[in-house]
Amino acid sequence: MSLKQNSTHRETIFSQEVVTRFELYNSLFLTLPFYQVKDTGILLPFFSSHCEKGVAQLKSPTEIIESFFEEHVPGVDEREQINRLFRFIQYIERQVVLFDAIEDSSFSKLSRTDDSGTLQGLLQQISADDEMREKISEKLKNFSIRLVLTAHPTQFYPSTVLTIMTDLIEALKTNDINTVNLLLHQLGKTPFFNKTSPTPVDEAISLIWFLEHVFYYALAGIQTRLNEEFDLRDVASQIFELGFWPGGDRDGNPNVRTNSTRTVAATLRQIIFRCYYRDYRILKRRITFRGIEEPMNKLGDMLYINAFNPQPEAGDLQVEMIELLQGIKDILAKDHDHIFVDLIDDLILKIKLYGCYFAALDIRQDSRVLRSVFRYGLQQPELNHGLSADMFESLSEDDKLKAISFNEVDYPCTEENIENIDPMINDTLCTIRLMHQIQQQNGEKASHRFIISNCQEASDILLLMNLFLWCGWKKNNLTIDFMPLFETVHDLKNAAGVMEKLYSHPVYKAHLQKRGNRQMIMLGFSDSTKDGGYLMANWSIYQAKVELTAITKKYNIELAFFDGRGGPPARGGGKTHRFYAAMGKEIANDHIQLTIQGQTVSSQYGSIETAKYNIEQLVNAGVTSALHPHHRDLLDVNHKALITTMADESFEKFIALRKHPLFTEYLENLSPLKLLSNINISSRPTKRNAGAPLKLEDLRAISFVTSWSQLKQNVPGYYGVGSAVKKAKDAGKWQNVVELYRSSGFFKTMIDNCMMSMSKTDFRITAHLQHDEQYGEFWKLLHDEYILTKSLLLELTANQELMQEYPVEKRSIAMRERIILPLVVVQHYALKQLKTTQDKELKSAYSKLVIRTVYGIVNAGRNLA
């Protein structure tokens, strides 16, 4: 089947399995009387149609809402209108869940028609090629994928709703109408939001649900298949690793404390033992033979105690558990014809994958905080060795590197609030000590990475290393990986120079040797996009990877990049695996590490089936170089010069926009930015320096991107791209750009993801602003760049429509955008009313109306925030 035929086939299946079934079950759903206003379900289709017509006619949200009530519900007062709008929102929120469930229930049928990127597809390609199989086997022996679940606040579904979704998906797979009807009824009466903000521990528990019910099985399943196909059973290194940020990531989150970290580490340990115990009970039902009772009972007691009555002093039991299982396996092989050995192998594999920690708990803190902690240390006589804080800060960077003493001191620390000590300083010192305790209890991998956000200098890493030595750690047993996070365009340009200073520093060089000469470097997509725009962010990160790979190879060090990717393309999301498949030999790509967060967790890893599919895509991307040894997605000098020219133009365009006097004001007054802090989904503030006036540099990238997505303008995902391509075209480089798009997987993926962002953009909703005295010109500035970018990218890709090459994804986005269009209209109407009304009660109601619309819009987008 050709690509075009396969695409058409998938689109047909989507129409039958998703579109038709949604229309059927939605009609059933709308007849269910959930709320006080029983005609809400009947009126909603009229309201949706009214919004569509009004937007098509470029009417303002106020005109659309007011004319609807005049035509369909005349005579009701303002408070009753608000009440009706709330009822509409409640239905639409659940329509989004229904669509999600129907789409996910059809996943196997849709993915079955497209094996590209899956493990099955890979095996089919090499089925008769033993040489290629051997090459991939060798590649996999030094290849790894680390998926890191983060605590970023874009997971809007509470656990109760996720559970209903899981059951609904299963019922929809068999079209069990009675069960679907009951679940829709349950969904209608289940709250969609929290009354209070979650704590960091609450966030951790929510995400651990995915570890326990999805990743535990998905990763083990893929690893087992790889072991069987490529004979990897005896390979010492493991392919898959899990990371975890909730409870450990304290960058800009004052609510994360040492006790939070301790509780999350203990919870991760307890949950993994519960997973093991569930598997053990299956073993117990099958292995009922003589001669195995003693090791089986000993293993059962060990798992049960740690799962349900954990003891802090239990320690790392990974080796002991594996030895017990291996002993049982030997007896089965010797005396019982190898029966049920596969069950033993499965549990051994899982224990090797997850140990006593399940997922490695990363600690992250901003370099500015770490500098303040170091300054505090230099003020203590027992730590400073005659070097004052003022003296140190007056030194040049090179002199700072010489001045850091790396003296080992067991400086006391207590978690209680101490007078005259900044709580954040105290927390940092206590957390460094806690990491040692976690390693002793759960194993070294349980917490072995400290990430330095906003890293700007080599001294940022070395002074953190010194902090560890002040907190009881020893140089010869410093089992910690220090990981710089380079985020801004400026820091990305300087990253290679920073790392060379580290690699040549004698103390850090000795530390790396003890850590196996491996260095991990984190690169942040989100803040670089906010800092320099979409095209410059992607190109800066690509260039940084090339330079960092070269400098790291120079010092004979193995490099792993950890990519801080968000959900939307503007924050590094989109078709992520295609970026990894497109990495040329200039970029270290043996180890793929990336964050998964917010809606990406539930949309791409919400079930074992979808998780396996998306993880296999990453595996496939990682082994592409072995699969196609002659394929070189290597940008030549001319390509790089062309992209640099375009990135520079895009950067200038984006910076000019950022400097526009209305930029922050436009976002504050026309989007729900100021109200995002009232959404009870996160323990994290929407911006750093929460009490200070809004500054762009303090605004979190998530809040920044989410606000633009609520406006349906998605500026961070495209702004400056059209101007950049136009400059190349005007300079006579158009054919070069076309050739670049056709030959470079990196550039193609970047452009395709940009078009995905634009597919979720709809300037018609805010078209009334073009006549606004205050914001009209600024709106036109954004709109003009959107139109320019769209027209040039369609010409570049030889397409008639955005995402034409991905018809199923395009259709899915269109359906979702149609469902939530009324929410967007309501949101803009409520924001307008919020500014004009003086009634406190009405102001409160309109604020709540705005907040509630955010949930459905982000949930429907799946990767908007």
KATADA-V970694 format. One line per field, one symbol per residue. psi: psi as a letter, one per 20 degrees, with the letter a starting at -180 (. if undefined). burial: + if it has 16 or more other C-alpha atoms within 10 Angstrom, else -. Layout:
psi = ???
burial = ???
//
This chain:
psi = prggggghghhggggghggghghghhhggiipnhrgnijghhhghgggggggggghjkqqhggggghghhghmqiqrhhhgggghgggghghghhgggggggghhjghhghhinipirhghghhhjhjnhghghghghghilqqpopoprkqmjnhprhghhgggghggghhhjlngggggghhgghhjpqjqqhqqqrhhggghghhghggifhghgghgggggggghjmjhjpgqqgpqprphpihojojniiprghgggggghgggghhhhgghghhhgghhhnkrqiigghgggggggggghhilqphjhaojgggghgghhggghgghgikkjpjhhhghghggghhgicjifppoqppqqhhghhhghgghiiphihikjorgggghiqrghhghhhphlpopmpqpqiqppqjpphhggggghhgghhgggghgiqhihnjpopoqkphqhhhghhgghhghikiqqgilnlpopoqopgrgghhhighhghhhghiphghghghhhjklppppppohghhghgjrgghgghgggggggghgghhhhjlqppppopnpagrhikjbbmghhghhjpaiippjhoppqqprchhghhikirhghggghhhhhgghhjhhhhmhipomopaggghhghggghggggggghhghiphighgghghirkgiihiiomiqipqiqqmhirqpqhhipqhghgggghhhikhkgiihpigghghhggghjkjghhgghghhhohghghggghghgghhjpnihhjhhiijphgjghgghgggghgggggghhgggikqhqpkhimhghghggggghhgjghggggghghgghhhhqiphghggghghggghhgghggghhhlh.
burial = ------+-+++-+++-+++-++--++--++-+-+----+++--+--++-+++-++--+++++-++--++-----------++-++++++++++++++++++++++++--+------+++--+---------++-+++-+++-+++++++++++++++---++-++--++++++-+----++-++--++---++---++++++++++++-+++-+++++++++++-++--+-+-----++++++++++++++++--+++++++-++++++++++++++-++--+---+-------++--++-++++++--+-----+++--++-+++-++-++--------+-+++++++++++++++++++++++++-+++-+++++++---++---++--+-------++--+++++++-------------++++++++++++++++++++++++++++++++++++++++++++++++++++--++++++++++++-+++++++++++++-+--++-++------++++++++++++++++++++++++++++++++++----++++++++++++++++++++++++++++-++++++++++++++++++++++++++++++++++++++++++-----+++---+--++++++++++++++-++--------+--++++--++-++++++++++-----+----++++++++++++++++++++++++++++++-----+--+--++--+++++++++++++++++++++++++++----+--++--++-++-+++++++-++---++++--++-++++-++++++++++++++++++++-------++-+++++++++++++++++++++
//
